[in-house]
Amino acid sequence: MADKKKLLLIDGHSVAFRAFYGLHSQLERMKNKNGLHTNALYGFHNMLEVIVNKEQPTHALVAFDAGKTTFRHKYFEEYKGGRSKMPSEFSEQIPFMKDLLKGFGLQSYELENYEADDIIGTLSRDAEAKGFEVVILTGDRDLTQLASDSIRVDITKKGVSDLKEHTKDSIMEEMGISPLQIIDMKGLAGDASDNIPGVTNIGDKTALKLLHEYGSIETLYENIEEMKKSKRKENLIAEKETAFLSKKLATIDIKAPITIEVEKLKYDGLNMEQLISFYKEMDFNSHLQKLDTSEYMEQLAEDVEDIEYTFLDDIKDEHFSENMALYIEMLEENYHHSEIVSIAWGKADHLYVTDPQTAFKSDSFKKWIEDDSNGKLIYDAKRTYVALSHKEMTLKGVAFDIMLASYLLTAEDSSSGDFVDVAKKHQYDQISPDEVVYGKGKKIKIPEDSALMHDHLARKVLGICHLSESMEKELKDNDQEDLLKKMEMPLAIVLAEMEIQGITADASRLETMKEEFRKTLDSIEERIYKEAGETFNINSPKQLGVILFEKMGYPVIKKTKTGYSTAQDVLEKLQDQAPIVEHILQYRQIAKIQSTYIEGLLKVIDPQTSKIHTRYLQTVARTGRLSSVDPNLQNIPIRLEEGRKIRQAFVAREKGWKIFASDYSQIELRILAHISKDETLIKAFLDNEDIHTTTAMRVFGIEKAEDVTSSMRSEAKAVNFGIVYGISDYGLSQNLNITRKEAKEYIDTYFDRFPGVKEFIDSVIRDAKEDGFVETLFHRRRYLPDINSRNFNLRSFAERTAMNTPIQGSAADILKMAMIEMDKRIKEEGLKSTMLLQVHDELIFEVPEDEVEKIEVLVKEVMEHTVDLAVPLKVDSSFGNNWYEAK
């Protein structure tokens, strides 16, 4: 007997919507490097993963609504009326759902003038008739009307782990009616979520009672005269047409004119190339790590051709010449701790490979590495510089870096260290993935047959040679050669030296803080227990839920399968009416600082130097910003005093030295003033006004600065930065805890009062639609393939990206140029001071006491005059014995 065929049907919009709100508290934390919110995508992914693994379908489809209007609107215009406008933070994610589905190997479908429900209804009935078992996944109870002997409807409640199965029998057991009678129930009771009216004053309970007695709307009205005289009877008679209309609206069309057939929905499993691409695009790194890509990687490796190279066990001067490519192989991502396992260099017609011992004892190799006049083509100059510095060699003469060039040409992440990623982006396919040669994750190791590794390195060098030539031409055509050679490549060396230098961390101070935080947590615990009247596990959502909602009787906002939701967003809503909640939120914040930062930093202090050596990622953010990992020193929380205190542990190297911090003041708003040429903004900065107070005066119609309240200034500040980051009315409403209507009025008033900003936004979007990209002041490009998309959500996100990239990107570029110039001037003037860290718009230096005044003058001179704008750049500087005192 053939295996049973199973069709999985997923209600796309409904499930995605549940995913969005299921992770709503993480909304602002869950963004990819592109600034795209990813909470709905992440939740949707997890739902797909669980349901596909659980059901093991032979056939599958995800159905989506095609638009706002359907055939139902023809006979009831108000159908689904009154629904709130979809938050742009959700709608911007919808187009990328299709990319996720392609990765999962799932087909998707939508039908003009019909809803996803109708597609699912038609396919489920067709599949049932053809002997399929059918499972429907949805967040909408409407689809339970489709349940039958062969069709099961699973409804998401909170997350995919909390599903409720609805079968023909379970519906009868729970409600006492058949699935098809659910349509009659909606006809009588209506459905507020879909704006189906129903009959006045008849709710679900009454509707069920009537159906238990009469069976259907038709039978009820056939016997209406027998019903006792009552207001309900009057309503039923008066609203007979409404009842039948409501039933009609609630009825899923099981004969929709779909153009797909069940047999062609065969599910063959994951599309590895698409899924890997999606994970990288969305920064779903944990999912990427878990993925078994071995079979896919081996297929890629089969396409490479044989090459010739020479393995050297004795290196001579004759093995080097001008403009050779160099690649140093290390197997760990953190090159500060990774051993060099092999080295290769050469040109297309002669490639050399050697082992590290041979290279590092060779005077010829060292002479070539340190010869500034001998140009070298590199993949990741910073990584290469740090690796060689550990062998007491100083890399000089970097002529081209294909990793940085690729980043500028594509504005896509090249930080993974996987050479193949960059090569594929530029149509070069003659390199096998590292995974094929070395394995993956904990299984990474040098292959037993060392020739495999040597061949792999030779291919990388050959790839650098080919790609350097084509990329250099592209950069020239884009007017981006200076961006690479005068900004990104010099910066790579500056960053390498900063990483090598590291910053001294006081482990004893961290240990003291750890104990202080433990006492603080103990104290907060006692306050929580006192409020609750008993002790319990504060970290247990189940126990906390019982305390808050059963014992203390606070209103339940959300429920989960295991009890009550105590997520961040739920607790914030309770905060005003429940004093205990403020203590719980404080407890969670401090506990996170304790575990993530205090304990996390203690683990990464070098025991020999007492320093922390972070790594800067130069090719992640599409705006050009730097990011920091191992550890991330740009993300230390400073809104809480407990978070700020962590900076006390970052100290000067020894007595007589200071930590010196310099921070650009409101650089992005100053760039906005320059680019937009808005007269009001420019005048405010030229007159050294407080820009947020000025904005508050314009937005709220206040004449005197002293009449602006602190709350008004805070709201104006949120609007100012919201404009810079392309915030929506929904986003602003969430930030300020106001209605979307009020938020929209704020934004509209802002544009009315600052017309130059509105004109800038309109013009940059116009130009982007024509050119397909936007640029920073330094010609850094951000390509926007969706800027002319017919899909509203894709187009809207591209427009917001077009608006904020020139501002954020120019700020990042200015800081990079300032870093390069500061490094140069410090060396030229023979100062002992060193640059240690870059944190967003801030630079951190280590300075001898006798150089503090010189550095203060130098910082002001360099940072404030890196570029000439229509408004002055302003830098605030301070210093102290540690980073905390310096701020």
Secondary structure, DSSP 8 states (H G I E B T S, - for coil): -----EEEEEEHHHHHHHHHHHTGGGTTT-B-TTS-B-HHHHHHHHHHHHHHHHH--SEEEEE----S--THHHH-TTTTTT-----HHHHTTHHHHHHHHHHHT-EEE--TTS-HHHHHHHHHHHHHHTT-EEEEEES-GGGGGG--SSEEEEEESSSTTSEEEE-HHHHHHHHSS-TTHHHHHHHHH-BGGGTB--STT--HHHHHHHHHHHSSHHHHHHTGGGS-SSHHHHHHHHTHHHHHHHHHHHS--TT------GGG-B-----HHHHHHHHHHHT-HHHHHH---HHHHHHHHTT------EE-SS--GGG--TTEEEEEEESSS-TTT--EEEEEEEETTEEEEE-HHHHHT-HHHHHHHT-TTS-EEES-HHHHHHHHHTTT-----EEEEHHHHHHHHH----TT--HHHHHHHTT---S--HHHHH-SGGG----SSHHHHHHHHHHHHHHHHHHHHHHHHHHHHTT-HHIIIIIIHHHHHHHHHHHHH-EEE-HHHHHHHHHHHHHHHHHHHHHHHHHHTS---TT-HHHHHIIIIIIS------EETTEE---HHHHHHHTTT-HHHHHHHHHHHHHHIIIIIIHHHHHTS-TTT-EE--EEESSS-TTS--EEESS-TT----SSHHHHGGGGGEE-SSTTEEEEEEEESSHHHHHHHHHH--HHHHHHHHTT--HHHHHHHHHHT-S-GGG--HHHHHHHHHHHHHHHTT--HHHHHHHHT--HHHHHHHHHHHHHH-HHHHHHHHHHHHHHHHHSEEE-TT--EEE-TTTT-SSHHHHHHHHHHHHHHHHHHHHHHHHHHHHHHHHHHHHHTT---EEEEEETTEEEEEEEGGGHHHHHHHHHHHHTTSS--SS---EEEEEESBHHHH-
